[in-house]
Amino acid sequence: METNTKTNKQMKEEKESNPVGFMQMFMMLQDMSTPENTSAKETIKRKERIVFATPGIIKPSNWETLSDDEKLNRLNKVQQQ
């Protein structure tokens, strides 16, 4: 009997073979290694470096005009996709 569900191993392999998957893993590692008392600005700066260095992801033209809350919200959404 064949199933259409993917195993954890298959999902991990798919994520690892795709640049966005690598980005998400690096962001997770960054989250784990960042001290809890890190400011929002520093957290954004660290996540920006990872996200906007990923092939295929382009920094929005209005990025610098967004509030820190909105930037962090968008970066977290990218990480959770």
FIBATI-876441 format. One record per atom (N, C-alpha, C): residue number from 1; residue in three letters; chain; x, z, y. Coordinates in nm, 3 decimals, always signed. Layout:
BEGIN
ATOM  num  residuo  cadena     east       up    north
ATOM  NUM      ALA       A        X        Z        Y
...
REM end
This chain:
BEGIN
ATOM  num  residuo  cadena     east       up    north
ATOM    1      MET       A   +0.084   +0.000   -0.118
ATOM    1      MET       A   +0.000   +0.000   +0.000
ATOM    1      MET       A   +0.089   +0.000   +0.125
ATOM    2      GLU       A   +0.068   -0.096   +0.212
ATOM    2      GLU       A   +0.148   -0.110   +0.332
ATOM    2      GLU       A   +0.081   -0.039   +0.448
ATOM    3      THR       A   +0.162   +0.027   +0.529
ATOM    3      THR       A   +0.106   +0.092   +0.648
ATOM    3      THR       A   +0.167   +0.030   +0.772
ATOM    4      ASN       A   +0.095   +0.038   +0.880
ATOM    4      ASN       A   +0.143   -0.017   +1.007
ATOM    4      ASN       A   +0.211   +0.087   +1.094
ATOM    5      THR       A   +0.221   +0.208   +1.046
ATOM    5      THR       A   +0.284   +0.312   +1.126
ATOM    5      THR       A   +0.436   +0.303   +1.113
ATOM    6      LYS       A   +0.502   +0.334   +1.222
ATOM    6      LYS       A   +0.647   +0.330   +1.223
ATOM    6      LYS       A   +0.702   +0.468   +1.191
ATOM    7      THR       A   +0.810   +0.470   +1.121
ATOM    7      THR       A   +0.874   +0.597   +1.091
ATOM    7      THR       A   +0.954   +0.642   +1.213
ATOM    8      ASN       A   +0.990   +0.768   +1.216
ATOM    8      ASN       A   +1.072   +0.819   +1.327
ATOM    8      ASN       A   +1.203   +0.743   +1.335
ATOM    9      LYS       A   +1.260   +0.710   +1.220
ATOM    9      LYS       A   +1.386   +0.637   +1.217
ATOM    9      LYS       A   +1.370   +0.499   +1.280
ATOM   10      GLN       A   +1.261   +0.428   +1.249
ATOM   10      GLN       A   +1.238   +0.296   +1.307
ATOM   10      GLN       A   +1.219   +0.304   +1.458
ATOM   11      MET       A   +1.143   +0.405   +1.503
ATOM   11      MET       A   +1.122   +0.421   +1.647
ATOM   11      MET       A   +1.252   +0.453   +1.717
ATOM   12      LYS       A   +1.335   +0.537   +1.656
ATOM   12      LYS       A   +1.464   +0.571   +1.714
ATOM   12      LYS       A   +1.554   +0.448   +1.723
ATOM   13      GLU       A   +1.556   +0.366   +1.616
ATOM   13      GLU       A   +1.638   +0.245   +1.616
ATOM   13      GLU       A   +1.593   +0.147   +1.724
ATOM   14      GLU       A   +1.462   +0.133   +1.743
ATOM   14      GLU       A   +1.411   +0.044   +1.847
ATOM   14      GLU       A   +1.452   +0.093   +1.985
ATOM   15      LYS       A   +1.443   +0.223   +2.007
ATOM   15      LYS       A   +1.479   +0.278   +2.136
ATOM   15      LYS       A   +1.628   +0.261   +2.163
ATOM   16      GLU       A   +1.709   +0.280   +2.060
ATOM   16      GLU       A   +1.854   +0.271   +2.077
ATOM   16      GLU       A   +1.900   +0.127   +2.100
ATOM   17      SER       A   +1.825   +0.029   +2.055
ATOM   17      SER       A   +1.867   -0.110   +2.070
ATOM   17      SER       A   +1.815   -0.172   +2.199
ATOM   18      ASN       A   +1.756   -0.092   +2.284
ATOM   18      ASN       A   +1.699   -0.144   +2.406
ATOM   18      ASN       A   +1.754   -0.064   +2.524
ATOM   19      PRO       A   +1.792   -0.130   +2.633
ATOM   19      PRO       A   +1.854   -0.060   +2.747
ATOM   19      PRO       A   +1.767   +0.052   +2.805
ATOM   20      VAL       A   +1.636   +0.032   +2.806
ATOM   20      VAL       A   +1.547   +0.135   +2.860
ATOM   20      VAL       A   +1.552   +0.259   +2.769
ATOM   21      GLY       A   +1.562   +0.237   +2.639
ATOM   21      GLY       A   +1.574   +0.348   +2.546
ATOM   21      GLY       A   +1.701   +0.428   +2.571
ATOM   22      PHE       A   +1.812   +0.356   +2.594
ATOM   22      PHE       A   +1.938   +0.424   +2.628
ATOM   22      PHE       A   +1.922   +0.504   +2.757
ATOM   23      MET       A   +1.859   +0.443   +2.856
ATOM   23      MET       A   +1.838   +0.509   +2.984
ATOM   23      MET       A   +1.761   +0.639   +2.963
ATOM   24      GLN       A   +1.655   +0.633   +2.885
ATOM   24      GLN       A   +1.574   +0.752   +2.861
ATOM   24      GLN       A   +1.654   +0.861   +2.790
ATOM   25      MET       A   +1.739   +0.821   +2.696
ATOM   25      MET       A   +1.821   +0.920   +2.627
ATOM   25      MET       A   +1.923   +0.983   +2.722
ATOM   26      PHE       A   +1.985   +0.902   +2.808
ATOM   26      PHE       A   +2.078   +0.956   +2.905
ATOM   26      PHE       A   +2.009   +1.051   +3.003
ATOM   27      MET       A   +1.886   +1.015   +3.043
ATOM   27      MET       A   +1.812   +1.102   +3.133
ATOM   27      MET       A   +1.779   +1.235   +3.065
ATOM   28      MET       A   +1.745   +1.230   +2.938
ATOM   28      MET       A   +1.715   +1.352   +2.864
ATOM   28      MET       A   +1.840   +1.440   +2.855
ATOM   29      LEU       A   +1.954   +1.378   +2.825
ATOM   29      LEU       A   +2.080   +1.453   +2.821
ATOM   29      LEU       A   +2.112   +1.513   +2.959
ATOM   30      GLN       A   +2.088   +1.436   +3.062
ATOM   30      GLN       A   +2.110   +1.484   +3.198
ATOM   30      GLN       A   +2.021   +1.605   +3.226
ATOM   31      ASP       A   +1.895   +1.598   +3.185
ATOM   31      ASP       A   +1.803   +1.711   +3.205
ATOM   31      ASP       A   +1.852   +1.836   +3.133
ATOM   32      MET       A   +1.903   +1.818   +3.012
ATOM   32      MET       A   +1.948   +1.933   +2.933
ATOM   32      MET       A   +2.075   +1.995   +2.991
ATOM   33      SER       A   +2.157   +1.916   +3.058
ATOM   33      SER       A   +2.284   +1.968   +3.109
ATOM   33      SER       A   +2.279   +2.009   +3.256
ATOM   34      THR       A   +2.165   +1.991   +3.320
ATOM   34      THR       A   +2.152   +2.025   +3.461
ATOM   34      THR       A   +2.107   +2.171   +3.475
ATOM   35      PRO       A   +2.177   +2.249   +3.556
ATOM   35      PRO       A   +2.136   +2.389   +3.577
ATOM   35      PRO       A   +1.994   +2.397   +3.635
ATOM   36      GLU       A   +1.924   +2.504   +3.601
ATOM   36      GLU       A   +1.784   +2.520   +3.644
ATOM   36      GLU       A   +1.770   +2.530   +3.795
ATOM   37      ASN       A   +1.871   +2.582   +3.863
ATOM   37      ASN       A   +1.860   +2.602   +4.008
ATOM   37      ASN       A   +1.903   +2.480   +4.089
ATOM   38      THR       A   +1.912   +2.363   +4.025
ATOM   38      THR       A   +1.951   +2.239   +4.093
ATOM   38      THR       A   +1.838   +2.196   +4.186
ATOM   39      SER       A   +1.875   +2.154   +4.306
ATOM   39      SER       A   +1.775   +2.112   +4.404
ATOM   39      SER       A   +1.708   +1.981   +4.361
ATOM   40      ALA       A   +1.591   +1.957   +4.418
ATOM   40      ALA       A   +1.518   +1.833   +4.388
ATOM   40      ALA       A   +1.600   +1.712   +4.432
ATOM   41      LYS       A   +1.666   +1.721   +4.547
ATOM   41      LYS       A   +1.747   +1.609   +4.596
ATOM   41      LYS       A   +1.859   +1.575   +4.497
ATOM   42      GLU       A   +1.925   +1.676   +4.443
ATOM   42      GLU       A   +2.034   +1.655   +4.347
ATOM   42      GLU       A   +1.979   +1.596   +4.217
ATOM   43      THR       A   +1.865   +1.645   +4.172
ATOM   43      THR       A   +1.801   +1.593   +4.050
ATOM   43      THR       A   +1.766   +1.446   +4.069
ATOM   44      ILE       A   +1.711   +1.413   +4.184
ATOM   44      ILE       A   +1.675   +1.273   +4.214
ATOM   44      ILE       A   +1.801   +1.187   +4.214
ATOM   45      LYS       A   +1.906   +1.235   +4.279
ATOM   45      LYS       A   +2.031   +1.159   +4.287
ATOM   45      LYS       A   +2.086   +1.130   +4.147
ATOM   46      ARG       A   +2.083   +1.229   +4.059
ATOM   46      ARG       A   +2.134   +1.211   +3.923
ATOM   46      ARG       A   +2.049   +1.111   +3.845
ATOM   47      LYS       A   +1.916   +1.123   +3.857
ATOM   47      LYS       A   +1.828   +1.033   +3.783
ATOM   47      LYS       A   +1.836   +0.891   +3.837
ATOM   48      GLU       A   +1.847   +0.879   +3.970
ATOM   48      GLU       A   +1.859   +0.746   +4.032
ATOM   48      GLU       A   +1.979   +0.670   +3.977
ATOM   49      ARG       A   +2.091   +0.740   +3.966
ATOM   49      ARG       A   +2.213   +0.675   +3.915
ATOM   49      ARG       A   +2.191   +0.612   +3.779
ATOM   50      ILE       A   +2.118   +0.682   +3.695
ATOM   50      ILE       A   +2.094   +0.632   +3.559
ATOM   50      ILE       A   +1.991   +0.520   +3.561
ATOM   51      VAL       A   +1.879   +0.544   +3.626
ATOM   51      VAL       A   +1.768   +0.448   +3.624
ATOM   51      VAL       A   +1.807   +0.315   +3.687
ATOM   52      PHE       A   +1.865   +0.318   +3.806
ATOM   52      PHE       A   +1.892   +0.193   +3.877
ATOM   52      PHE       A   +2.019   +0.123   +3.830
ATOM   53      ALA       A   +2.091   +0.184   +3.737
ATOM   53      ALA       A   +2.204   +0.117   +3.674
ATOM   53      ALA       A   +2.161   +0.047   +3.545
ATOM   54      THR       A   +2.036   +0.066   +3.506
ATOM   54      THR       A   +1.983   +0.006   +3.384
ATOM   54      THR       A   +1.945   -0.140   +3.408
ATOM   55      PRO       A   +1.993   -0.231   +3.324
ATOM   55      PRO       A   +1.957   -0.373   +3.341
ATOM   55      PRO       A   +1.804   -0.391   +3.338
ATOM   56      GLY       A   +1.756   -0.470   +3.433
ATOM   56      GLY       A   +1.614   -0.500   +3.438
ATOM   56      GLY       A   +1.534   -0.407   +3.526
ATOM   57      ILE       A   +1.595   -0.300   +3.574
ATOM   57      ILE       A   +1.523   -0.207   +3.662
ATOM   57      ILE       A   +1.579   -0.224   +3.803
ATOM   58      ILE       A   +1.490   -0.254   +3.895
ATOM   58      ILE       A   +1.529   -0.280   +4.034
ATOM   58      ILE       A   +1.473   -0.171   +4.123
ATOM   59      LYS       A   +1.556   -0.123   +4.213
ATOM   59      LYS       A   +1.513   -0.020   +4.308
ATOM   59      LYS       A   +1.410   -0.081   +4.403
ATOM   60      PRO       A   +1.295   -0.016   +4.420
ATOM   60      PRO       A   +1.193   -0.069   +4.512
ATOM   60      PRO       A   +1.248   -0.076   +4.655
ATOM   61      SER       A   +1.202   -0.174   +4.729
ATOM   61      SER       A   +1.252   -0.194   +4.866
ATOM   61      SER       A   +1.215   -0.078   +4.957
ATOM   62      ASN       A   +1.109   -0.005   +4.925
ATOM   62      ASN       A   +1.067   +0.107   +5.009
ATOM   62      ASN       A   +1.115   +0.242   +4.954
ATOM   63      TRP       A   +1.208   +0.241   +4.861
ATOM   63      TRP       A   +1.252   +0.364   +4.793
ATOM   63      TRP       A   +1.296   +0.472   +4.892
ATOM   64      GLU       A   +1.374   +0.434   +4.990
ATOM   64      GLU       A   +1.429   +0.532   +5.085
ATOM   64      GLU       A   +1.322   +0.594   +5.174
ATOM   65      THR       A   +1.207   +0.532   +5.185
ATOM   65      THR       A   +1.101   +0.587   +5.270
ATOM   65      THR       A   +1.006   +0.679   +5.193
ATOM   66      LEU       A   +1.019   +0.684   +5.060
ATOM   66      LEU       A   +0.932   +0.769   +4.979
ATOM   66      LEU       A   +0.974   +0.915   +4.991
ATOM   67      SER       A   +0.877   +1.004   +4.974
ATOM   67      SER       A   +0.908   +1.147   +4.975
ATOM   67      SER       A   +0.984   +1.182   +4.847
ATOM   68      ASP       A   +1.054   +1.293   +4.850
ATOM   68      ASP       A   +1.127   +1.338   +4.731
ATOM   68      ASP       A   +1.032   +1.363   +4.615
ATOM   69      ASP       A   +0.914   +1.417   +4.644
ATOM   69      ASP       A   +0.816   +1.441   +4.537
ATOM   69      ASP       A   +0.775   +1.311   +4.470
ATOM   70      GLU       A   +0.752   +1.207   +4.551
ATOM   70      GLU       A   +0.712   +1.077   +4.495
ATOM   70      GLU       A   +0.825   +1.014   +4.415
ATOM   71      LYS       A   +0.948   +1.024   +4.467
ATOM   71      LYS       A   +1.063   +0.970   +4.394
ATOM   71      LYS       A   +1.077   +1.037   +4.258
ATOM   72      LEU       A   +1.070   +1.171   +4.258
ATOM   72      LEU       A   +1.084   +1.246   +4.133
ATOM   72      LEU       A   +0.971   +1.213   +4.037
ATOM   73      ASN       A   +0.851   +1.200   +4.089
ATOM   73      ASN       A   +0.735   +1.163   +4.007
ATOM   73      ASN       A   +0.758   +1.027   +3.940
ATOM   74      ARG       A   +0.805   +0.929   +4.016
ATOM   74      ARG       A   +0.829   +0.795   +3.960
ATOM   74      ARG       A   +0.943   +0.795   +3.859
ATOM   75      LEU       A   +1.050   +0.867   +3.890
ATOM   75      LEU       A   +1.162   +0.875   +3.796
ATOM   75      LEU       A   +1.120   +0.941   +3.665
ATOM   76      ASN       A   +1.038   +1.044   +3.675
ATOM   76      ASN       A   +0.990   +1.112   +3.553
ATOM   76      ASN       A   +0.898   +1.021   +3.472
ATOM   77      LYS       A   +0.818   +0.940   +3.539
ATOM   77      LYS       A   +0.731   +0.846   +3.467
ATOM   77      LYS       A   +0.814   +0.744   +3.390
ATOM   78      VAL       A   +0.919   +0.695   +3.454
ATOM   78      VAL       A   +1.008   +0.598   +3.386
ATOM   78      VAL       A   +1.071   +0.665   +3.263
ATOM   79      GLN       A   +1.108   +0.789   +3.278
ATOM   79      GLN       A   +1.172   +0.860   +3.167
ATOM   79      GLN       A   +1.075   +0.881   +3.052
ATOM   80      GLN       A   +0.948   +0.900   +3.079
ATOM   80      GLN       A   +0.851   +0.931   +2.975
ATOM   80      GLN       A   +0.786   +0.810   +2.911
ATOM   81      GLN       A   +0.811   +0.692   +2.962
ATOM   81      GLN       A   +0.747   +0.571   +2.906
ATOM   81      GLN       A   +0.791   +0.547   +2.765
REM end
